[in-house]
Amino acid sequence: MDGLIDPRFRLFRRYYKLIIPVIMTNIDILWAPWRMAYITENKDSAAEKTAVAVGPHADPKCFLCQAVFDDANDRTRFVIRRTEWTLSVLNRFPYNNGHILVAPRNHCGNLSGLTETEKIELIREIDRWTEILTQHMSPDGFNIGLNLGHAAGAGLPGHLHWHIVPRWNGDTNYMATIGSTHVIPQSLEALWTILTGK
């Protein structure tokens, strides 16, 4: 079988077998048990457990649509702000402390489906949260982005949402699997209280 493999690949495979154990010995293990809940949860049954009556053009299985129509449970849904056009929530499975999602209130999976007003308000909310996070957490920078479509990494491709991830010099890379360890030192409940003042 090896005769059918490109010689360059054999060389790469040998190199890979030599280098990966070296890399693996330098990895710090980060215990983040809340990520396992996300990985293993049955998305359909989780949506059914938290389901609320939603309005027209909303998806009853979408956690953002549920939050839009369930304003009585902002604390348990980690909703930190509502405007006429937007919803801001703490990410239940954060990449870093202070990870916020900003979404349009309408269930929309593509940018062309947003009105000009929604686009402007979304940018204003993103700007507002970077200012507030700067005041409360003093990050050295931010990763702000949108995963547009499942292939691009969107965990909820049907409802646009922007990630705001505070970053500090020396913390882990945004999506890296290899690098220095950064522990998230604050619970979502404590952060919700700080950001909402409730």
Residue pairs with C-beta under 8 A, 6 or more apart in sequence:
2 10
23 178
26 178
27 178
28 180
28 181
29 181
30 172
30 181
30 182
30 183
32 184
34 92
34 93
35 93
37 93
38 92
38 93
43 61
44 61
47 60
47 61
47 62
47 63
47 66
48 61
50 63
50 66
50 77
51 60
51 61
51 66
52 60
52 66
52 69
52 70
53 60
53 69
54 60
54 62
54 65
54 66
54 68
54 69
55 68
55 69
57 106
57 107
58 65
58 68
58 69
58 106
58 107
59 65
59 107
59 158
59 159
60 66
62 107
62 156
62 158
62 159
63 77
63 156
64 87
64 89
64 101
64 103
64 107
64 156
64 159
64 161
65 107
65 159
66 77
67 74
67 77
67 79
67 87
67 89
68 82
68 87
68 105
70 77
71 79
71 82
74 80
74 82
74 196
75 189
75 192
75 198
77 89
78 89
78 90
78 92
78 188
78 192
79 87
79 88
79 89
80 88
80 89
80 90
80 100
80 192
80 195
80 196
81 87
81 88
81 125
81 196
82 88
82 105
83 121
83 125
84 105
84 121
85 104
85 105
85 117
85 118
85 121
85 122
86 102
86 103
86 104
86 105
86 118
86 121
86 122
86 125
87 102
87 103
87 104
87 105
88 100
88 101
88 102
88 103
88 125
88 129
89 100
89 101
89 103
90 99
90 100
90 101
90 188
90 191
90 192
90 195
91 99
91 100
91 101
91 163
92 188
94 165
94 184
94 188
95 143
95 163
95 165
95 174
95 175
96 165
96 166
96 167
96 171
96 172
96 182
96 184
97 137
97 166
97 184
97 185
97 186
97 191
98 133
98 136
98 137
98 139
98 164
98 165
98 166
98 191
99 163
99 164
99 165
99 166
100 129
100 133
100 163
100 164
101 161
101 162
101 163
101 164
102 122
102 125
102 126
102 129
102 161
102 162
102 164
103 122
103 159
103 160
103 161
103 162
104 114
104 118
104 122
104 159
104 160
106 113
106 114
106 118
107 158
107 159
108 114
108 159
108 160
109 149
109 157
109 158
109 159
109 160
110 148
110 160
111 119
111 148
111 160
114 122
114 160
122 162
126 144
126 162
126 164
129 164
130 142
130 144
130 164
132 195
133 139
133 142
133 164
133 166
136 194
136 195
137 166
139 166
139 167
139 168
140 167
140 168
140 169
141 166
141 167
142 164
142 165
142 166
142 167
143 163
143 164
143 165
143 167
143 174
144 162
144 163
144 164
144 165
145 162
145 163
146 160
146 161
146 162
146 163
147 153
147 154
147 155
147 157
147 163
148 154
148 160
149 157
150 157
165 174
167 174
168 182
170 180
171 180
171 182
172 179
172 180
172 181
172 182
173 179
192 198
